[in-house]
Amino acid sequence: MNLHDFMQVPYYQLYEMNHAALSPMRAAVDVTRLYFKNPLNPAAHTPVGRNIAAGCELFERITRRYGKPGFGFEFTRVGGLKVPVHEEIVWQRPFCRMIRFQRALEKPRNDPKLLIVAPMSGHYATLLRGTVEAFLPTHDVYVTDWIDARQVPLSEGLFDLDDYIDYVISMLHRLGGDTHVMAVCQPAVPVLAAVCVMEADGDPYAPNTMTLMGGPIDTRESPTAVNDLAVANGIDWFKRNVIMQVPFPLPGFMREVYPGFLQLSGFMSMNLDRHMIAHHEFFNHLVTGDGDNAEKHREFYDEYMAVMDLTAEFYLQTVETVFIDHALPKGEMMHRDRPVDPAAVRNTALLTIEGEKDDISGIGQTRAAHTLCCNIPDDRRAHYMQEGVGHYGVFNGSRFRSEIAPRIADFIRSNRTPDRNVSASSPARVAVSAAASGRSGVVPAPRPAAPRAAKPVAARLQAVPAGLAAITLSAPEGAPDDLKRISGIGPKLAMALNGAGIYHFRQIASLSEAQLVELDEKLTLRGRAERDDWVAQAKALT
């Protein structure tokens, strides 16, 4: 133990003491807020009363400790019908749970299984609420729900980047075949590493597709302020300045972590002026009674201010491997005692997504995965850069819903392969048991002799003897049907369909998969016909 260890300021303990010291004041302020919000109080209807109530709520929210939010999904729409959704934990380890969003479907659907790997970088998995919501109607969605390190007792052991990779492999084994994995931001590197390990081992449970979104695969490309900070300071600086011990009486007492409150300070300092303006506007909304805008502020900051601690060993290994040493693009990354070789990836299709204005993962950093995974066939790889969006716009917001999500869904659909049968005694099944028992290594299963390869989209289209022209008409046969009765088709889209020669429900009901693809490209539907299941709706109306 050196002199620095003796002189280190206990910031985490001071933070907890400060929060505890403010508790009586927060309680008093909350009582005052309720007093001046009470409609029976005449002062509540005066400018002074409204200003006092607004100031009290602002103080309470600024000093609050925000708990973990919920996903809050009660329903989704499948084929135009409202379907209940409930969360089910299907896999669990000390530092992570895998949640399945179970849809209460009347009839089973052959939807692809999609594992969304949420970032372990401060915020909870609920930050991807919009991402999950976009894929619920057409996919069997699973998400990684990482546990706050301060809530994990020290007796559960350590958790580093190698453990993260093992967790991903174990989850993919749990899901079985015909699974697709999506990594959002930070997990792009460990997910790619997991797929490299699985492919090198000939693992039959390697995912069919891998979608990497705004991830730091090669941070030497278009380096951002985040990348420059890591390179300029070195790993020792991070060990000295951001690693702290969880204080008593939290369950993770004595565990070394990168604290959530420190991460939140870093997030907010990058755009401090924007956050100050937002809170000033929130105060004004409360005073003027603008409830809608005030509620939008609450919803955003309830999510944004909820942060979790990361284990020190995971954080430091990630910083050193990804941002300082650039180990993956240099071919130097190791998973425990074996090299991670992206050239081993041959069967998993690869899609990369970037945002034009991303100031966290610069342009080219995610796309670098294509250079590394050099043995993936050209017809099983794609890259897309969304114009006009920053980092969060890559996986959330209107552009994501209308432009990015449909492309991902189409890529997954185009690269599905039949589920492979693996016996319960096969090495891959043994691997799942090994991971469950706590062993770090994953026992691979040999890949079947026949290579796993999906038929390219072009080949599938050519296999269909007749295209869209086979079902279109130059004029309606009798009275045209009211296509607006199909959920998802409005007046403008109905006119566009008529212009394309589609006037009747029976025409839509007879569309093949290839014809749907052709129609989608012709009218720029962005996957709407499949998401709303027009074919099934049309069949019900004929």
HELIX and SHEET records of a PDB file:
HELIX    1   1 LEU A    3  MET A    7  1                                   5    
HELIX    2   2 TYR A   11  LYS A   37  1                                  27    
HELIX    3   3 PRO A   42  HIS A   45  5                                   4    
HELIX    4   4 PRO A   47  ILE A   62  1                                  16    
HELIX    5   5 ALA A  125  LEU A  128  5                                   4    
HELIX    6   6 ARG A  129  PHE A  135  1                                   7    
HELIX    7   7 ALA A  149  GLN A  151  5                                   3    
HELIX    8   8 LEU A  154  GLU A  156  5                                   3    
HELIX    9   9 LEU A  161  LEU A  175  1                                  15    
HELIX   10  10 ALA A  188  ALA A  200  1                                  13    
HELIX   11  11 ALA A  225  ASN A  241  1                                  17    
HELIX   12  12 GLY A  260  MET A  270  1                                  11    
HELIX   13  13 LEU A  272  THR A  288  1                                  17    
HELIX   14  14 GLY A  291  TYR A  304  1                                  14    
HELIX   15  15 ALA A  312  THR A  318  1                                   7    
HELIX   16  16 VAL A  319  ILE A  324  3                                   6    
HELIX   17  17 ALA A  327  LYS A  330  1                                   4    
HELIX   18  18 PRO A  342  ALA A  344  5                                   3    
HELIX   19  19 ALA A  368  LEU A  372  1                                   5    
HELIX   20  20 ASP A  378  ARG A  380  5                                   3    
HELIX   21  21 TYR A  392  VAL A  394  5                                   3    
HELIX   22  22 SER A  398  ARG A  399  1                                   2    
HELIX   23  23 PHE A  400  ILE A  404  3                                   5    
HELIX   24  24 ALA A  405  SER A  414  1                                  10    
HELIX   25  25 PRO A  427  ALA A  436  1                                  10    
HELIX   26  26 VAL A  457  ALA A  463  1                                   7    
HELIX   27  27 LEU A  468  ALA A  470  5                                   3    
HELIX   28  28 LEU A  483  ARG A  485  5                                   3    
HELIX   29  29 PRO A  491  GLY A  499  1                                   9    
HELIX   30  30 PHE A  505  ALA A  509  1                                   5    
HELIX   31  31 GLU A  513  LEU A  523  1                                  11    
HELIX   32  32 ARG A  528  ARG A  531  1                                   4    
HELIX   33  33 TRP A  534  LEU A  541  1                                   8    
SHEET    1   A 9 PHE A  75  VAL A  78  0                                        
SHEET    2   A 9 LEU A  81  ARG A  93 -1                                        
SHEET    3   A 9 CYS A  96  ARG A 103 -1                                        
SHEET    4   A 9 ASP A 140  TRP A 146 -1                                        
SHEET    5   A 9 LYS A 113  VAL A 117  1                                        
SHEET    6   A 9 THR A 179  VAL A 184  1                                        
SHEET    7   A 9 THR A 209  MET A 213  1                                        
SHEET    8   A 9 ALA A 349  GLY A 355  1                                        
SHEET    9   A 9 ARG A 381  GLN A 386  1                                        
SHEET    1   B 3 MET A 244  GLN A 245  0                                        
SHEET    2   B 3 GLU A 256  TYR A 258 -1                                        
SHEET    3   B 3 LEU A 310  THR A 311 -1                                        
SHEET    1   C 2 MET A 334  HIS A 335  0                                        
SHEET    2   C 2 ARG A 338  PRO A 339 -1                                        
END                                                                             
